[in-house]
Amino acid sequence: MATSFLSASHLLLSPNGEARKCRLMGTTQSLFLSNKNGVISKFHGSFVVKSMFGMGRKKATVVKRETVIPDPDYRLPVAFLGLAGGLAYTDNLFGAVPVGLIGLLLLVQSTRVKFVFDDEALEVKIGEQLEESGENAFVGGKNRWKYSSFVNWELWWPNFPILVYFKETQTKPEGQIHFFPVIFNGKQLYDVMVERAGPSKTSGPK
């Protein structure tokens, strides 16, 4: 049987009596168009409904989460510098020098390193201008990890946070572990990690 390819536009009545425009295309057979009240029309010549009663639908609104940057916290570097001062006071220069250097390094990093939590990922950036931090010096790859790749994370210790740990599968499928000194506001850091990466086994900072 010969077939024909037809294209037409028809005005149909919706259940509330409004006219709706329908674009039809097809090749053989008969087509019945119906609504809640029953059959509206019968068409001959095989039509396929391309669009019908789809007008007026609202698109879903996607709300993005705000970017969060925890404030710097100098308690950890000050603690190291205080310990170094105590060691120096007792003439233990062998211990005071490395501890003091760690304290100075953490103090400098506290003023320049930023944890930036955007809508989909945690990224390490540098300075007030939030410049790119480049590739990770230890494991390679960009210092940006999607929350969906996080396997687990911890904050040690909540009352006086020293280290934040997390494991992600973005760097490598079997999982990559990261440790960072907590040179940020521990409460802000914990709250945003819970919100974006899910709960941790540790309790929240007091």
C-alpha positions as CSV (number, residue, x, y, z in Angstrom):
1,M,0.0,0.0,0.0
2,A,1.3,3.4,-0.9
3,T,2.1,5.7,2.0
4,S,1.9,9.4,2.2
5,F,3.8,11.8,4.6
6,L,1.5,14.5,5.8
7,S,1.9,17.5,8.0
8,A,-0.9,19.6,9.4
9,S,-1.9,21.9,12.2
10,H,-5.3,21.5,13.9
11,L,-7.1,23.4,16.7
12,L,-8.4,21.0,19.4
13,L,-10.5,21.7,22.4
14,S,-9.0,20.9,25.8
15,P,-11.2,19.6,28.7
16,N,-11.7,23.2,29.9
17,G,-12.9,24.4,26.5
18,E,-9.7,26.2,25.5
19,A,-8.5,25.8,21.9
20,R,-5.0,24.2,21.8
21,K,-2.9,24.0,18.6
22,C,-1.6,20.5,17.7
23,R,1.0,19.7,15.0
24,L,0.5,16.3,13.4
25,M,2.7,14.2,11.2
26,G,2.4,10.6,9.9
27,T,2.2,8.0,7.2
28,T,-0.7,5.5,7.4
29,Q,-3.5,4.1,9.6
30,S,-6.2,6.1,11.5
31,L,-5.6,8.1,14.6
32,F,-8.0,8.9,17.4
33,L,-7.3,11.9,19.5
34,S,-9.0,11.9,22.9
35,N,-9.2,13.8,26.1
36,K,-10.8,13.1,29.5
37,N,-14.3,13.4,28.0
38,G,-13.7,10.8,25.2
39,V,-12.8,10.9,21.6
40,I,-12.3,14.3,20.0
41,S,-11.5,13.5,16.4
42,K,-10.6,10.6,14.1
43,F,-8.0,11.2,11.4
44,H,-7.3,9.0,8.5
45,G,-3.8,8.6,7.0
46,S,-1.6,7.7,9.9
47,F,-0.8,10.8,12.0
48,V,1.7,11.0,14.9
49,V,1.2,13.7,17.5
50,K,4.3,15.8,17.6
51,S,3.1,18.2,20.3
52,M,-0.3,18.6,22.0
53,F,-1.6,20.2,25.1
54,G,2.0,21.0,26.1
55,M,1.7,24.7,26.2
56,G,1.7,26.7,29.4
57,R,4.0,24.3,31.3
58,K,6.4,26.0,33.6
59,K,10.1,25.0,33.6
60,A,11.5,23.8,36.8
61,T,13.7,26.4,38.6
62,V,17.1,25.2,39.6
63,V,18.4,27.0,42.7
64,K,22.2,27.1,43.1
65,R,23.8,27.0,46.5
66,E,25.8,30.1,47.5
67,T,29.6,30.0,47.5
68,V,31.0,29.6,51.0
69,I,34.6,30.6,52.0
70,P,35.3,29.8,55.7
71,D,37.1,32.7,57.6
72,P,40.9,32.2,58.4
73,D,41.7,31.0,61.9
74,Y,45.1,31.6,63.4
75,R,44.8,29.4,66.5
76,L,46.8,26.5,65.1
77,P,49.8,28.5,63.9
78,V,49.8,30.5,67.1
79,A,49.8,27.2,69.1
80,F,52.8,26.0,67.2
81,L,54.6,29.3,67.7
82,G,53.8,29.2,71.4
83,L,55.1,25.6,71.7
84,A,58.3,26.7,69.8
85,G,58.7,29.6,72.3
86,G,58.3,27.2,75.2
87,L,60.9,24.8,73.8
88,A,63.3,27.7,73.2
89,Y,62.8,28.9,76.7
90,T,63.9,25.5,78.1
91,D,67.0,25.6,75.8
92,N,65.6,22.9,73.5
93,L,66.6,24.5,70.3
94,F,66.6,21.2,68.5
95,G,62.8,21.0,68.9
96,A,62.1,24.7,68.9
97,V,63.4,25.4,65.4
98,P,61.3,22.9,63.4
99,V,58.1,23.6,65.4
100,G,58.7,27.3,65.0
101,L,59.1,26.9,61.2
102,I,55.9,24.9,61.0
103,G,54.1,27.6,62.9
104,L,55.4,30.3,60.6
105,L,54.4,28.3,57.5
106,L,50.9,27.8,58.9
107,L,50.6,31.5,59.8
108,V,51.5,32.5,56.2
109,Q,49.2,29.9,54.7
110,S,46.3,31.1,56.9
111,T,46.5,34.5,55.2
112,R,46.6,33.2,51.6
113,V,45.0,29.7,51.3
114,K,41.2,29.6,50.8
115,F,38.8,26.7,50.8
116,V,36.0,27.7,48.3
117,F,32.8,25.7,48.5
118,D,30.8,26.4,45.4
119,D,27.6,24.8,44.2
120,E,29.2,21.5,43.1
121,A,32.7,21.2,44.4
122,L,35.4,22.2,47.0
123,E,38.3,24.0,45.5
124,V,41.6,25.3,47.0
125,K,42.4,28.9,45.9
126,I,45.0,31.5,46.7
127,G,44.7,35.1,48.0
128,E,41.9,37.6,48.2
129,Q,41.5,37.5,44.5
130,L,40.9,33.7,44.6
131,E,43.6,32.8,42.1
132,E,44.0,29.2,40.8
133,S,46.2,27.1,43.1
134,G,47.6,24.9,40.2
135,E,48.1,21.2,40.3
136,N,48.3,19.3,43.6
137,A,52.0,18.9,44.4
138,F,51.6,15.4,46.0
139,V,49.0,13.5,43.9
140,G,48.6,15.7,40.8
141,G,45.4,17.0,39.3
142,K,43.5,20.2,40.0
143,N,42.8,21.1,43.6
144,R,39.1,20.9,42.9
145,W,36.9,17.9,44.0
146,K,33.2,17.4,43.4
147,Y,31.1,16.6,46.5
148,S,29.7,13.6,44.7
149,S,33.1,12.0,44.6
150,F,33.6,12.2,48.4
151,V,33.7,8.8,50.1
152,N,34.0,10.0,53.7
153,W,35.6,12.9,55.7
154,E,36.6,13.7,59.2
155,L,37.5,16.8,61.3
156,W,40.1,16.2,64.0
157,W,39.4,17.4,66.7
158,P,36.0,19.2,66.8
159,N,36.7,21.3,69.9
160,F,40.1,22.4,68.6
161,P,40.3,21.3,65.0
162,I,43.8,20.6,63.8
163,L,43.3,18.4,60.7
164,V,40.5,17.9,58.1
165,Y,40.6,14.6,56.2
166,F,38.6,13.5,53.2
167,K,38.7,10.7,50.7
168,E,37.5,11.2,47.1
169,T,37.3,9.1,43.9
170,Q,37.8,11.9,41.4
171,T,41.6,11.7,41.4
172,K,41.7,8.0,41.2
173,P,38.9,5.4,41.2
174,E,40.2,3.5,44.2
175,G,40.1,6.7,46.2
176,Q,42.6,9.4,47.1
177,I,43.1,10.6,50.7
178,H,43.8,14.3,51.5
179,F,44.9,15.9,54.8
180,F,44.8,19.7,55.4
181,P,45.7,21.6,58.5
182,V,42.6,23.5,59.8
183,I,43.7,27.1,59.2
184,F,40.0,28.1,58.8
185,N,37.1,28.7,61.1
186,G,36.4,25.1,62.3
187,K,32.7,25.7,62.9
188,Q,32.1,27.2,59.5
189,L,34.2,24.4,57.9
190,Y,32.3,21.7,59.6
191,D,28.9,23.1,58.8
192,V,29.5,23.5,55.1
193,M,31.2,20.1,54.9
194,V,28.1,18.5,56.4
195,E,25.8,20.4,54.1
196,R,27.7,19.7,50.9
197,A,29.4,16.3,51.5
198,G,27.1,14.7,54.0
199,P,27.5,13.9,57.7
200,S,30.7,12.9,59.3
201,K,31.3,10.6,62.2
202,T,32.8,13.4,64.3
203,S,30.6,15.7,66.4
204,G,30.3,19.3,65.5
205,P,32.7,21.9,67.1
206,K,31.5,23.3,70.4
